[in-house]
């Protein structure tokens, strides 16, 4: 596994680089050697944040962790990614031929650690009519409903979009790319 480590508002020292590589080296058994992990370390006030993104042919494996100490964040993010990978394994076994980014040893390994409760279960389906509106109105509707996201038809582009509330309290919009 290869690592690309970048820093925002922080200098990547040899000690930090070594800590990240040692922790994430444990994840190497799950991936092929040419898989690249992108790691971003950032500091804002007292928050030390690490973001890890591992692109695979099936999608992204991504985790972020924030704490008061960068080394604690590094420890926690490794656990999060490992849990995600083990959940992801069930899908890979079903579609083994497309599991190119993952090592054969990992795919074929028996796994008793994956808990039944971690399986994805859709328990509710909701249908609603979508009226055209601008993104600001969609944000207002989302706030009125006290939801974290809101699906709407953009009055300008006539596309189905999603607005969502970010962790920093600001808003984001997801627009389809055709």
C-alpha positions in Angstrom: 0.0 0.0 0.0 1.2 3.5 -0.8 0.6 6.6 1.2 0.2 10.2 0.2 0.4 12.4 3.4 -0.4 16.1 3.2 -0.9 18.7 5.9 -3.1 21.7 6.4 -1.9 24.2 9.0 0.5 21.6 10.3 4.1 20.6 9.3 4.3 16.9 8.6 7.3 15.9 10.7 9.1 12.6 10.4 7.5 11.5 13.7 4.0 12.2 12.4 4.7 10.5 9.1 6.1 7.5 10.8 3.1 7.2 13.2 0.7 7.4 10.3 2.6 4.8 8.2 3.0 2.4 11.2 -0.7 2.6 12.1 -2.0 2.3 8.6 0.5 -0.4 7.7 -1.8 -2.8 9.5 -4.4 -2.1 6.8 -1.9 -3.2 4.1 -3.0 -6.8 4.5 -6.4 -5.9 3.1 -5.2 -4.2 -0.1 -2.9 -4.8 -3.0 0.4 -3.1 -3.1 -0.6 -0.5 -5.7 -3.5 0.8 -3.7 -2.9 4.4 -2.6 -4.2 5.8 0.6 -4.5 9.6 0.8 -4.1 11.0 4.3 -4.7 14.6 5.2 -3.6 16.0 8.6 -5.0 19.3 9.7 -5.1 21.5 12.8 -7.7 24.2 13.6 -7.5 25.7 17.1 -7.4 22.7 19.4 -8.8 20.2 16.9 -6.3 17.8 15.4 -8.0 16.1 12.4 -7.0 13.2 10.2 -8.8 12.2 7.1 -8.0 9.0 5.3 -9.4 8.2 1.8 -8.7 4.9 0.0 -10.1 4.7 -3.5 -11.1 1.3 -4.7 -12.8 0.0 -7.8 -16.0 -0.4 -5.7 -15.9 3.1 -4.3 -14.2 5.1 -1.5 -13.3 3.9 1.9 -13.1 7.1 4.0 -12.8 8.0 7.6 -12.0 11.0 9.6 -11.3 11.6 13.3 -10.9 14.7 15.4 -9.3 14.9 18.9 -7.1 17.2 20.9 -4.0 15.1 20.0 -3.0 14.1 16.5 -1.6 10.7 17.7 -4.9 9.9 19.3 -6.7 10.8 16.1 -4.4 8.5 14.1 -5.1 5.6 16.4 -8.9 6.0 16.2 -9.0 6.5 12.4 -7.2 3.1 11.9 -9.9 1.3 13.9 -12.7 3.0 12.0 -11.3 2.0 8.6 -10.7 -1.5 9.7 -14.4 -1.8 10.8 -15.5 -0.4 7.4 -13.3 -2.8 5.5 -14.7 -5.8 7.4 -18.3 -4.7 6.6 -17.3 -4.2 3.0 -15.9 -7.7 2.8 -19.4 -9.3 2.8 -20.1 -7.4 -0.4 -16.8 -8.4 -1.9 -17.4 -12.1 -1.4 -20.6 -11.8 -3.4 -18.9 -9.9 -6.2 -15.4 -11.4 -5.9 -14.5 -10.8 -9.5 -14.7 -7.0 -9.0 -12.6 -7.0 -5.8 -9.4 -6.0 -7.6 -8.1 -3.4 -5.0 -8.3 -6.0 -2.2 -5.8 -8.8 -1.7 -7.0 -12.4 -2.4 -5.9 -13.5 1.1 -8.3 -11.0 2.6 -11.2 -11.8 0.4 -10.9 -15.6 1.0 -10.2 -15.3 4.7 -13.0 -16.6 7.0 -14.3 -13.8 9.1 -16.2 -14.3 12.4 -15.6 -10.7 13.6 -18.3 -9.2 11.4 -21.4 -8.8 13.5 -24.9 -9.5 12.1 -26.1 -6.0 13.2 -23.6 -4.4 10.9 -25.4 -5.6 7.8 -27.3 -3.0 5.9 -31.0 -3.2 6.5 -33.5 -0.8 4.9 -36.4 -0.6 7.3 -38.4 2.2 5.8 -39.2 3.5 2.3 -40.6 7.1 2.0 -42.2 8.6 -1.1 -42.9 12.3 -1.5 -43.6 14.8 -4.3 -40.8 17.0 -5.4 -41.5 20.6 -6.2 -39.0 22.9 -8.0 -37.2 25.3 -5.7 -33.9 27.1 -5.3 -31.2 25.7 -3.0 -31.8 28.4 -0.3 -35.4 27.4 -0.1 -34.5 23.8 0.2 -32.2 24.6 3.1 -35.0 26.5 4.8 -37.3 23.5 4.3 -34.7 21.2 5.7 -34.4 23.3 8.8 -38.1 23.5 9.2 -38.3 19.7 9.1 -35.3 19.4 11.5 -33.6 17.0 9.0 -29.9 16.7 8.1 -30.6 16.6 4.4 -33.3 17.5 1.9 -34.0 16.2 -1.6 -35.4 18.7 -4.1 -35.7 19.6 -7.7 -33.5 22.6 -8.6 -35.7 25.2 -10.2 -32.7 26.5 -12.3 -31.2 23.3 -13.6 -34.3 21.1 -13.2 -32.1 18.4 -11.7 -32.8 16.4 -8.5 -30.3 17.6 -5.9 -29.7 17.2 -2.2 -28.8 19.9 0.4 -27.2 18.8 3.6 -26.0 20.3 6.9 -22.2 19.9 7.3 -20.5 19.3 10.6 -19.3 22.9 10.7 -22.9 24.1 10.6 -22.7 25.3 7.0 -24.6 23.8 4.1 -23.6 21.6 1.2 -25.3 20.7 -2.0 -25.0 17.5 -4.0 -25.8 17.9 -7.7 -25.9 15.0 -10.2 -23.3 14.8 -12.9 -24.7 13.5 -16.2 
